[in-house]
Amino acid sequence: MNAILETRALSKRYGATLALNNVDLTLPKGKIVGLLGPNGSGKTTLLNLVCGTMRPDAGKIVFDGRDITGVSAVKRASWIGRVFQDPMMGTAGNLWIEENLSLALRRGKKRGLKWQITGDERKFFREQLARLDLGLEDRMTTKVKLLSGGQRQALTLLMATLSRPKLLLLDEHTAALDPKTALKVLALSDQIVEESKLTTLMVTHNMRDAIRHGNRLVMMNESRIALDIAGEE
């Protein structure tokens, strides 16, 4: 199997609490996996370990055939994109839309103290923003903090996928949105994932969304994987 991500006997404690207990998970390239489970089951801890914002107490993380267990979150950022539940995370509110996109485009790459947005980049940003169908391509010098929650989450999704990561992590990315906006962001997620053929791990509390938008379902309970099914199952 051609896997993009493997976790092997992954474990993590917070003091006396076992947050992740000996978790083995394999994600083949090109699959969209729904990750479900009650609060405290270990879903977000698993994503944090994959991103590198936390280190496991035991186990190994293999990404595209390479052991990245000790690799920093900064280096992983060029391979792994993430959209958080909170629309305020993942963007810099005091920067313009185009400045946020420029930072996302350069994520994981070396850059000097000075940087500027080129004409070609600005044209590219306008084209990408137009795909969102939110009119943001005409507001590129608007500060992100002035956007609505839905606009900001759509922008965060675009930023997370701008440099074509090998893995996209969606961490309950529609949970804080109203139902109408959530449907729009989910449809946009499907569009971007399909066009870029992104391997995706989507954390959600909604089994219907997991089944509708994914082709495999993984359910966690009490810090372990309790169910892992795909296809007609």
N, C-alpha and C positions, 0 to 999 in steps of 0.2 A: 504493500500500500504506500502511495506517495504522500507522506504526511507533512504538513506545514508545522504542526505543533504536537509535541508529546510531553505530558507530565508523567513522571515516574515516581511512584511512592511519595507524593508530595504531601508534606505536613507542616502545619503552622500553629503555634500557640500564642495566646495573649495572656500572659500570666498563667493562671490555673485553667484557663478555658482553652480547649482544643478546638480551634476554628476550622482546621482542615486535617483530615485523618487519612493518610496513606492513599491519596487520590491518583489514579491512573486514568489519563484521558488522551485520546488520539484524535486529531482533527485532520482529515484528508484535505488536500488542496481543492478549492472550489466549492466546498460544502457550506451550507448555511445551517448552523446548529442553534436551536433554542435551548437555553439553560434556565430551568425553573427550580423553584424550591422556596420554602417559607423563609421569613427573616431569620438570620442567624445560622442558616444552613451551610454557609461557606462560599456563596456565589461571588460576592464582591472581593473576598479574600483571594479567591482563585484568580480573578482578573488582576488584582494588585500584584500578585506574584508573577503573573505572565508579563505584565508591563515593566516589572522591575522596581516599582515604588516600594515594594517590601521584599525581603529575602526569606526563603523557606528555612525552617529549622532542620528539615531533612528532605531528601529527595532531589530530583533533577528535572530541569526544564530543557528540552531539546527543540530548537527552532530551525526548520528547514535543514535538518541533519547535523546541526551544530549545537553543542552544549553551551547554553547562554545563562546558566544558573548564576554565574558571578558577573555577568555583563550589566553595566549601569543602565538606568532607565533612559538616560539621554541618548545612548547609542541605540537602544531598542526603538526609540521614537521614529527612526527612519524606516522601520519595517512594520511597526505596529501602530495603528490609529485607534483612538478611543473617543467615544462620545459618552458623557456622563449624564446622570439623571437630572442634575441641576443645570438649567440653561445658562447660569452665570459662570459655570466652570468651562474651561476649554477655550475661552476667549479673554482678551484684555479689554475691559470696558472703556478705558480712557483713550484707546487707540482707534483710529479710523477703521472702517471695514477693509479697505485695501491694505492697510498696515498689518492687520491681523492675517490676511491672506498671504502677505509677503513673508511673515514669520512662519506660517504653516508650510509654505513652499520650500523654505530653507531649513526646515526641521531636520535635525540629525546631521546637517552639513556644517562644515567649517565656514565661519564668516568673520570678517574683521570688525573693527570698532565702528566703521562707517559702512552704511549700506543704503542704497536707494532703489526705488522701484523703477524699472525700465519701461519704456513705451510698450514693448512686446508683452511684458508681464501684465501691465495695466489692461491691455487688450484681452489677454487670456483671462484675467479676473472678471472682466465684464461679461465675457462669453459664458464662463462658469456660473456666475451669479444669475444670468438670464435664464439658465436652466431651472432655477428654483421657482421662477414665476411669481416672485414676491416684489418685484420692482427695485430690488437692492442694487442692480447694476447702475441705476441712476442716483444712488446715494453712497458712492464709494468713499466719500470724505465725511460721512456721518460717523460719530462716535458710536461704538457698538452698544454702550450702556443705554442708548436712547431707543434701541430696538425692542420690540415685544418679545415675550418668551419664545413664541413659535419661530419668529424671524431669527432670533439668536441661536436657537437649537438647529435650525436649518443651516445657518452659517457654520456652526460648529461641525455639523456632519460634512459639509463641503470641505472645511479645513482639514478634517481627519482623513479625508480621502484624496486630497489635492495632489499629494506626491505619490499616489498609487501604492499604498502599503501592501504588504503580503498578507496581513491579517487585520481585520477590523473588529473591534470590541464595542458592542452597543450595550451600555450598562443602564438598563431601564430608561432608555433615552426619550421615551414619550410619557413617562409616569407623571411628570409635573405639568403636562399640557392639558388643555381642555380637549374633549373628545374630537371635535372637528379638526383642530390643529394637529392632534396626535395622528389622525388618519392621514393627513397630508404629509407629515414627516415620515410616517411608515411607508407611504407610497414612494416618497422621494428616496428613502433608504433602499427599497427594492430596485428602483431605477438605477441608482449608482452602483449597487452591488452587482446587478446583472450586467451593466455596461462594462464594468471593470473586472468582472469575474473574480470578485473578492471572496476569499475565505472569511466567513463571518461567524462570530460567537455572540449571540443576542441574549442577554439576561432579561427576563420578563417574569411578571407574576400572572400573565394572561396566557393560559394554555391555548386558547383559540388563536391568538397572534402567533405563538410559537409554531403551531401546526400550519397555519396559513402561509407564513412567510419563510419557514424553514423546511429542510428535508431530513432533519434528524432531531430527536428530542432527548435531552439529558436532564434528569431530575435529581436534585441533591436533597439530602435529608440528614440531619445530625452529623454534618461535616464530611459526609461520604456521598459517592454517587450511588443512588438507590435504583435508578432505572436509566437505560440507554437503549433506545429503539430507533429504527429508521424504516423508510419505505412504507409498505402497506400496513405494517404494525401500527 
